[in-house]
Amino acid sequence: MEKKSYESQILHTAYTKEDAYHSLSMPVYNTAAYEFATAADMEAAFCGRVAEHTYSRISNPTVHYFEKRVQEVTGALSVTALNSGMAAISNTLLNVAGAGLNIVTSPHLFGNTYSFMVNTLRGFGVEIRFADLTKPEEAARMMDDKTCALFLEIITNPQMEVADLKALSAVCREAGVPLIADTTIIPFTAFSAKAHGVDIEVISSTKYISGGATGIGGLILDHGTFDWSRSPRLAEKAAVTGNQTAFTVRLKAEILRNLGTYMTPQVAYMETLGLETLDLRYRRQAATTLEVTQHLQELPQIVRVNYTGLKNNPYYALSCAQFGATPGAMFTMDLSSREACFNFLDRLRLIRRATNLFDNKSLALHPASTIFGTFTPEQRQSMDISQHTIRFSIGLESAEDILADITQALQ
Ligand SMILES: *Cc1c(COP(=O)(O)O)cnc(C)c1O
């Protein structure tokens, strides 16, 4: 198919085999296993000589169709769907890391990503090196021949820090280290990670893609841009599979199967529907967020509004260059105290008190007492988590109604 716009292309991906009933939507194949005509056919499928489904922990037609649609619009070398964003992150890092190797990252990470690195991976002998990733030279200094990845989030949550991806990607190229980015916060309809030098993209598809918080899911996109013969963990594999494909081959043939983290067909079906409206929802939510934050800046009760699309934000220029004028639908605001934050949340009427991001409904929470509530005060401080901050995710309501709710809750 010739290259069309996202909206057109995403709707018209054909599925591989004809359905018995010519269903216009991809059917949901709720099956664990697949039947074969002969023992020889079975052998061919199980030994990978033909691409047939055998067992749904390994592959499933409905999930594969979801992966294929994402692959068509992103041009990724491979797309792998998993049963959560955390599964995408953990499977990716387990694929490249090993005892004695190190990962360079920022202390500004999603709470469970931080915990996975510090509590889980460290226990298996992987060293975690925290750097200030707004300083690419600091990242470069921390890398050595045992560095297996540079991991970052494109806009950190909830600090809203933006890394200069082209600068960091240059550092990574020089050192022979893959750049792995969590791009959950800006969907691939609005931001090309590959064009910014990201080798492996991980996404919590629970967020924008699921189409209104319908289920938990994750994606790994391998852009085929890294030479895995330079990877301390995958060089041996690359000698067998080829330098471009070692990551994907091991991910799909070993890591995903052994950990049992493949997406389920019901979730894949709902997330496929989500893809069809993703760009529409994203553009509306992001535009509303810019409008709401511009108004909130004027209110005296708010100490600070943190959104990288605002002109006075320290990351404004970099954010515009990387993500355009409306960088996502998440922002934070600081009030005078923790009590002011709790009172504000308790008075909300339209905006829901809930975690999650990019639901169709607007959501708010106090990160320090929820997502980061079980961390020690020292950990919270090292991650720049303030007791004065409220995080918002803006939904599809009108900007007017959202502003009215925030304004009344501040009284
Ligand atoms: C939600 C989120 C995750 C984790 O995704 P789950 O689907 O909840 O496992 C990871 N990174 C970011 C930036 C997120 O917002």
The ligand as an ORCA input file, in Angstrom:
! r2SCAN-3c Opt
* xyz 0 1
  C       1.887      3.660     32.930
  C       3.305      3.783     32.527
  C       4.152      2.670     32.529
  C       3.694      1.293     32.969
  O       2.698      0.790     32.143
  P       1.618     -0.312     32.629
  O       0.827     -0.535     31.400
  O       0.858      0.282     33.766
  O       2.408     -1.516     33.057
  C       5.453      2.853     32.114
  N       5.913      4.054     31.732
  C       5.132      5.151     31.713
  C       5.703      6.461     31.265
  C       3.804      5.044     32.114
  O       3.030      6.144     32.121
*
